[in-house]
Amino acid sequence: MAEVKRPDGRKKDELRDFSGEVGIIPNADGSAKYKSGDTIAVAAVYGPKKMHPQHQQDPEKGVLRCTYNMNSFSVDDRIRPAPSRRSKEISQIVEWALEPVLLIDDFPNTVIDVHVNIIQADAGTRCAAINAASMALAHAGIPMKDMVSSIAAGKLDKTVVMDLNKEEEDFEEGEGPTDIPISLTQKGEITHLQLDGKISKEQLKEAIEMSKKVCKDIYKEQRRALKDFVKQEE
Amino acid sequence: MDEEKTPKITAERIKKYLENGKRFDERKLDEFRELTIETGVSKKAEGSVKVKLGKTEVIVGVKMAVGEPYPDSGDKGNLMVTAELLPLSSGRIELGPPKIDSIELGRVIDRGIRESGFLDMEKLCIKENEKVWTLFVDIYSINDDGNLLDAAGIGAYTALKLAKIPKYDEKEDKVLYGEPDKDLPLTDKNPIVTTIYKIENSLVVDPTREEEDVAEARITIGSSDKSISSIQKGGSEPFTTEEISNALDIAENKWTELFKNLDKQLKKQK
């Protein structure tokens, strides 16, 4: 089976240049930036703080509340700044992706707000958002049992590839593109999985295994950024 | 932790300091914090910039699209300036539809640019009464440590200065984003807004968050060199005529200072 040639010449499991940085928003309790190629996400954490409105308080544990939004000028055709149906769904997805690693039972009636803003978009924005948010939560000192690392896996025609860019998302040959954004803990638990396209069971498993491998590298970068920040503070 | 307004005890101390002509960070009353700009924040924008005033940070992007003109100005392009005060930038900003402060911010910056004559709107007309360029200037706060107004004004002005009109395929009615064609039709009436804040009997510029909280009133003056093109007085305390006159003098000096500073930084980044 002929492998697809990726438009930018990357190997199938090769990521775009990626990097993380923490402590970028002084007002926030925790903040981070995550870049993958031309996709840039910034995240800020505020809390734990008292939950308003009161009826949303949970007397048994803290609540994680995520909001994802794209800047109007992060894409070619300007998007209206107000939250869209898409951004609301992704906000929920980000929340679900991160909640499993948080140890916030000890913060009843509080909320931890995570705000993620996409400054520049070239596909894989929800994954960049999750990577940035995960780092920002750790930077804020929220008790966590693991980190979450996320990758925009996919399939172009018949080949499983990692970290799709916009050009690849619009791929038109053969079976076309399949998007498989996936988020993993270091233990290998899947906290987020979505799929759009067409794929066999076997190839989906292959995509998950490959994602596990590359997420280890993303995790290393997330950890490096956090450690460097601590060093810098000392 | 809930973010509260500056505590009374700090407010009193700020006022005490100002009585002696001093500020916490040792700046003069009419001295700005360090201003830095970084261009090209988003490749997807036709022009974009990050502005830092001390710890205050905003990003501004210009997008362009081809659309219909307004019926009363069929031979002119459109300009839309909006501001989003992101909850990401401060623990005080709540989620939800834009509130009055972000609406006012966008409108004040809009007038500062529009009224200065910086943009030659007629040159943004493609076909009279049918097709014109629409410019969207969108301002996002990233970290609010006071004086978002001036940071936003500086950002809007520099983003427009950097913006390039993309190619437009008239037959297909398609804007070819990512293919810059020409500069915007700009004049030499460079608009910069300066806001002067009143704290008791003192007038200060570029307040930190704490100082802005203590301010009883403000006046935003949009000018291009010696000519004033927009004013907005905000806050419920009045100004005396003398104070207004002093504020105008401060704004004039600051315009010159900021213009030179920005010009130098822009040349370096090009």
Contacts between the chains, C-beta under 8 A, distances in Angstrom:
chain1	res1	chain2	res2	distance
A	25	B	57	7.8
A	25	B	88	6.7
A	25	B	89	6.9
A	25	B	142	6.3
A	25	B	143	5.0
A	26	B	55	5.0
A	26	B	143	5.6
A	26	B	145	7.0
A	27	B	55	7.9
A	27	B	89	6.4
A	27	B	90	5.1
A	27	B	91	6.6
A	27	B	143	5.2
A	27	B	144	6.4
A	27	B	145	6.9
A	28	B	88	7.2
A	28	B	91	7.6
A	28	B	143	7.9
A	29	B	1	7.7
A	29	B	91	8.0
A	38	B	43	6.1
A	40	B	42	7.8
A	42	B	88	7.1
A	42	B	142	7.2
A	43	B	88	7.6
A	44	B	87	8.0
A	44	B	88	4.1
A	44	B	89	7.4
A	46	B	3	7.9
A	46	B	87	7.5
A	46	B	91	4.7
A	47	B	1	7.6
A	49	B	1	5.4
A	49	B	2	5.4
A	49	B	91	7.4
A	50	B	2	5.9
A	67	B	87	7.1
A	67	B	95	6.3
A	71	B	42	6.8
A	71	B	59	7.5
A	71	B	61	6.7
A	71	B	138	7.1
A	71	B	140	6.0
A	72	B	61	6.9
A	72	B	63	6.5
A	72	B	82	7.8
A	72	B	136	6.7
A	72	B	138	4.4
A	73	B	42	5.3
A	73	B	44	6.1
A	73	B	45	3.8
A	73	B	48	6.2
A	73	B	61	3.0
A	73	B	62	7.2
A	73	B	63	5.0
A	73	B	136	7.6
A	73	B	138	5.8
A	74	B	42	5.7
A	74	B	44	5.6
A	75	B	44	5.3
A	76	B	44	6.0
A	76	B	177	3.9
A	76	B	178	7.1
A	77	B	65	7.2
A	77	B	177	7.6
A	78	B	63	3.8
A	78	B	65	6.4
A	78	B	136	5.2
A	78	B	138	7.6
A	81	B	82	6.4
A	81	B	84	5.1
A	81	B	98	8.0
A	81	B	138	6.7
A	82	B	97	7.1
A	113	B	87	6.8
A	115	B	86	6.6
A	115	B	87	5.1
A	115	B	88	3.8
A	116	B	88	7.7
A	117	B	86	6.3
A	117	B	88	5.6
A	117	B	140	7.1
A	119	B	41	6.3
A	119	B	42	5.6
A	119	B	59	6.8
A	120	B	41	7.5
A	120	B	42	4.3
A	120	B	43	5.9
A	120	B	44	5.9
A	121	B	44	6.7
